[in-house]
Amino acid sequence: MSSDGPAAGALALRPARPEEATRLAAIAEAAYARYLARMDRRPAPMDADYAGAIAAGHAAVLADADDRAVGFLIQFPRAEDWFVENVAVDPALQGGGLGRRLMAEAERAARAAGRTRVRLYTNVAMTENIPFYEALGYRVAGRVREDGFERIYFEKDLPEAAERNGAGDASGDG
């Protein structure tokens, strides 16, 4: 993170607003631009429907002191898990813990929704993401060709959610 950028703690996490769809698209365009030379097509997040994600209530942003989105998270419940579709941070602020904060929010939201597992994917060309997710405790769950992209799926079990739902008590004392 640049020395003049906001600290992760100084940012507000909130639902994205409809008028921010263009801003989310601009963050994605900038954040994913470095992968263009490695791929034979534009990364999916560069062409995503952010207005639709916001309307569905799936988008959260980290906003700076001026209430301008500097990072975002697209997430939603599925039948068996909590799915993180996209995490992006303004490139000028990358490396300062904002991606970690967004992923922590995804895990918090998953627990609040009673989910015991978070799943996500990254493109195989986005090699920097692999150790990032592994450092957060995610494990590789598979590799597939999907929608024309080579993707690595990751998953992480959330034991706190499992324990709250009664699935984590194996002691027999309960």
C-alpha positions as CSV (number, residue, x, y, z in Angstrom):
1,M,0.0,0.0,0.0
2,S,1.3,3.5,-0.7
3,S,2.2,5.6,2.2
4,D,-0.5,8.2,1.5
5,G,-3.3,5.6,1.1
6,P,-5.9,4.8,3.8
7,A,-5.1,2.2,6.5
8,A,-7.3,-0.9,6.3
9,G,-8.9,0.1,9.7
10,A,-9.8,3.6,8.5
11,L,-12.1,2.2,5.8
12,A,-15.8,1.6,6.2
13,L,-17.3,-1.7,5.0
14,R,-20.8,-1.3,3.7
15,P,-23.2,-2.6,1.1
16,A,-22.6,-1.3,-2.4
17,R,-25.1,1.3,-3.7
18,P,-26.7,1.2,-7.2
19,E,-24.8,4.3,-8.3
20,E,-21.5,2.5,-7.6
21,A,-21.8,-0.1,-10.3
22,T,-19.5,1.9,-12.6
23,R,-17.0,2.4,-9.8
24,L,-16.9,-1.3,-9.1
25,A,-16.4,-2.0,-12.8
26,A,-13.5,0.6,-12.9
27,I,-11.8,-1.1,-9.9
28,A,-12.2,-4.5,-11.6
29,E,-10.8,-3.2,-14.8
30,A,-7.8,-1.7,-13.1
31,A,-7.2,-4.6,-10.7
32,Y,-7.4,-7.3,-13.4
33,A,-5.5,-5.4,-16.2
34,R,-2.2,-7.0,-15.2
35,Y,-3.5,-10.4,-16.1
36,L,-4.5,-9.5,-19.7
37,A,-1.0,-10.5,-21.1
38,R,-1.2,-13.9,-19.5
39,M,-4.7,-14.8,-20.7
40,D,-6.2,-15.4,-24.1
41,R,-9.3,-13.3,-23.2
42,R,-10.4,-10.7,-20.7
43,P,-10.8,-12.0,-17.1
44,A,-14.4,-12.6,-16.3
45,P,-14.6,-9.8,-13.5
46,M,-13.7,-7.2,-16.2
47,D,-17.1,-7.9,-17.8
48,A,-19.2,-8.8,-14.8
49,D,-22.7,-7.3,-14.2
50,Y,-22.0,-5.2,-11.1
51,A,-25.4,-3.4,-11.3
52,G,-27.0,-6.9,-11.1
53,A,-24.8,-7.9,-8.2
54,I,-25.6,-4.7,-6.3
55,A,-29.3,-5.1,-7.0
56,A,-29.2,-8.7,-5.7
57,G,-27.5,-7.5,-2.5
58,H,-24.4,-9.5,-3.3
59,A,-21.9,-6.6,-3.3
60,A,-20.0,-5.0,-0.4
61,V,-17.5,-2.2,-0.6
62,L,-14.6,-0.8,1.4
63,A,-15.1,2.9,1.3
64,D,-12.5,5.6,2.2
65,A,-13.0,8.7,4.3
66,D,-14.7,10.4,1.3
67,D,-17.1,7.4,1.0
68,R,-15.5,6.3,-2.3
69,A,-15.2,2.6,-2.9
70,V,-11.6,1.4,-3.0
71,G,-12.3,-2.3,-2.9
72,F,-15.2,-4.7,-3.2
73,L,-16.5,-8.2,-2.6
74,I,-19.2,-10.1,-4.5
75,Q,-20.6,-12.9,-2.4
76,F,-23.7,-14.9,-1.9
77,P,-25.2,-18.1,-0.3
78,R,-25.6,-21.2,-2.4
79,A,-27.3,-24.5,-1.3
80,E,-24.2,-26.0,0.3
81,D,-21.8,-23.1,0.9
82,W,-21.0,-19.4,0.8
83,F,-19.6,-18.4,-2.6
84,V,-17.1,-15.6,-3.1
85,E,-17.4,-14.6,-6.8
86,N,-15.0,-11.7,-6.8
87,V,-12.6,-9.7,-4.5
88,A,-10.9,-6.7,-6.0
89,V,-8.9,-3.8,-4.6
90,D,-7.8,-0.6,-6.3
91,P,-4.3,-1.4,-7.5
92,A,-2.9,1.8,-5.8
93,L,-4.0,0.3,-2.5
94,Q,-3.1,-3.4,-3.0
95,G,-0.7,-5.0,-0.5
96,G,-2.1,-3.2,2.6
97,G,-4.5,-5.8,3.9
98,L,-7.6,-4.8,2.2
99,G,-8.1,-8.1,0.3
100,R,-7.6,-9.9,3.7
101,R,-10.2,-7.6,5.2
102,L,-12.7,-8.3,2.4
103,M,-12.1,-12.1,2.8
104,A,-12.6,-11.8,6.5
105,E,-16.0,-10.1,5.8
106,A,-16.9,-13.0,3.5
107,E,-16.2,-15.5,6.2
108,R,-18.2,-13.4,8.8
109,A,-21.1,-13.2,6.4
110,A,-21.0,-16.9,5.8
111,R,-21.1,-17.7,9.5
112,A,-23.9,-15.2,10.0
113,A,-25.9,-17.1,7.3
114,G,-25.2,-20.4,9.0
115,R,-22.8,-21.6,6.3
116,T,-19.9,-23.9,7.2
117,R,-17.9,-23.6,4.1
118,V,-16.7,-20.8,1.8
119,R,-15.8,-21.5,-1.8
120,L,-14.2,-19.4,-4.5
121,Y,-12.1,-19.7,-7.6
122,T,-9.3,-17.9,-9.3
123,N,-8.0,-18.2,-12.8
124,V,-4.8,-20.4,-13.2
125,A,-3.1,-17.4,-14.8
126,M,-3.6,-15.3,-11.7
127,T,-0.7,-17.1,-9.9
128,E,-0.4,-14.5,-7.2
129,N,-3.8,-15.4,-5.8
130,I,-2.9,-19.0,-5.1
131,P,-0.6,-18.3,-2.1
132,F,-2.9,-15.5,-1.0
133,Y,-5.8,-17.8,-0.5
134,E,-3.6,-20.6,0.9
135,A,-2.3,-18.2,3.5
136,L,-5.9,-17.5,4.5
137,G,-6.5,-21.2,5.1
138,Y,-8.1,-22.1,1.8
139,R,-7.3,-25.4,0.2
140,V,-7.4,-26.3,-3.5
141,A,-10.6,-28.2,-4.1
142,G,-10.3,-28.8,-7.8
143,R,-9.3,-27.4,-11.2
144,V,-11.7,-27.1,-14.0
145,R,-12.3,-25.5,-17.4
146,E,-15.5,-23.5,-17.0
147,D,-17.0,-20.8,-19.2
148,G,-13.9,-20.8,-21.3
149,F,-11.6,-20.2,-18.3
150,E,-9.1,-22.5,-16.5
151,R,-10.1,-22.1,-12.9
152,I,-8.7,-23.3,-9.5
153,Y,-11.4,-23.8,-6.9
154,F,-10.6,-23.2,-3.3
155,E,-12.6,-24.0,-0.1
156,K,-12.4,-23.3,3.5
157,D,-14.4,-24.9,6.3
158,L,-15.6,-22.6,9.0
159,P,-15.5,-24.5,12.2
160,E,-17.1,-21.7,14.3
161,A,-20.2,-21.9,12.1
162,A,-20.2,-25.7,12.4
163,E,-20.0,-25.6,16.1
164,R,-22.8,-23.0,16.4
165,N,-25.0,-25.4,14.3
166,G,-24.2,-28.3,16.5
167,A,-22.0,-30.1,14.0
168,G,-18.8,-29.3,15.7
169,D,-19.5,-31.0,19.1
170,A,-17.9,-34.5,18.8
171,S,-17.0,-34.8,22.5
172,G,-20.2,-36.6,23.4
173,D,-20.5,-34.4,26.5
174,G,-23.1,-32.1,25.1
